[in-house]
Amino acid sequence: MARISPLVVLPPLAFAAVAGMFLWGMGRDDPGALPSAMVGRQAPAVPQTTLPGKTQLTDEMLRQPGVKLVNFWASWCPPCRAEHPTLTELSKRIPVYGIDLRDIEANALAFLEQDGDPFAAVGTDPKGRTAIDWGVTAPPETFIVDGDGTILYRFAGPLVREDYTNRFLPELDKAMAAQK
């Protein structure tokens, strides 16, 4: 009787394990979504610094009545530039607060001067410590926050096209309806 070498069995087992992981991933509700441990929790502290001439973002602002957005952005970030018109439109409906992430102050100011400033208040996070506290992986990321300062939803990526209309807007509408 011939013995089967363990080396012959290993490749099919490895393939089956990888295929199983792919099948599990495809069956999730939103396989592209990154989970956030912050949803349902109080918003972490915001930075105590701002850009010259801008209103300082404060923790109290996040606990004022009504839905608001907190957007992590940077002037060096192309997707942030792509979503900027969307933030400008949203700022006409609800407060949008910005946290400038790992940016050069002069570049951030030039960006807001050139493209407009949709932010009701701004914090600066030059070392990225606040972003870590919020669970930000890379800008842009936008958080929907309720009147108690609780994070209701986290959107990673630019607020543009189908992702904006199909994923972000329904969550924003749901948050706005719950606040009424």
C-alpha positions, 0 to 999 in steps of 0.5 A, spaced: 500 500 500 502 506 497 503 512 502 500 519 500 505 524 502 503 530 506 506 535 501 501 532 496 495 534 500 497 541 502 496 545 496 488 542 495 487 544 503 490 551 502 486 552 496 480 550 499 481 555 505 482 561 501 476 559 497 472 559 503 475 565 506 473 568 499 466 565 499 465 568 506 467 575 504 462 575 498 456 573 503 457 579 507 452 585 507 457 590 504 464 587 503 467 593 501 465 597 508 471 597 513 468 596 520 468 602 525 469 600 532 467 608 533 460 607 531 455 608 537 460 611 541 461 618 543 466 622 539 473 622 541 476 629 543 478 633 537 484 637 536 486 644 540 489 647 534 486 650 528 488 654 522 489 661 522 483 665 521 479 659 522 474 658 527 476 652 532 473 646 532 471 644 540 468 638 543 462 642 545 460 643 538 459 636 537 454 635 542 450 641 540 443 639 538 442 636 531 446 632 526 453 634 524 459 631 520 466 631 521 470 630 515 478 628 516 481 631 510 488 634 507 490 639 501 495 633 499 489 628 498 486 628 491 480 624 493 479 630 498 479 635 493 474 630 489 469 630 494 470 638 496 464 640 492 460 635 495 462 638 502 460 645 500 453 643 498 452 639 505 454 645 509 448 648 506 444 643 510 448 641 516 454 643 520 460 640 517 466 640 521 473 639 518 480 636 521 486 637 517 490 631 517 498 631 517 498 638 512 502 644 511 498 650 514 500 654 508 497 649 503 491 647 507 489 655 507 491 656 500 486 650 498 480 653 502 482 659 499 482 657 492 476 652 493 472 655 498 471 653 505 465 648 507 467 648 514 463 651 520 470 650 524 476 646 523 481 643 527 488 641 525 492 634 526 499 635 524 501 628 527 495 624 526 494 623 533 486 625 533 485 621 527 488 614 530 483 616 536 477 616 531 480 610 527 481 614 521 485 609 516 486 615 511 483 621 508 478 623 507 473 620 512 467 623 514 463 621 520 455 622 522 455 625 529 448 626 532 446 631 537 449 627 543 456 627 540 455 619 538 458 617 532 452 614 528 456 612 521 463 612 518 464 613 511 471 611 508 473 615 502 471 621 498 463 623 498 462 622 490 458 618 485 454 612 487 458 611 493 455 618 496 448 617 493 447 609 495 451 609 501 452 615 505 446 619 503 441 614 506 445 614 512 445 621 513 437 621 511 436 616 517 440 620 522 436 626 520 429 623 521 431 620 527 433 627 530 426 630 528 
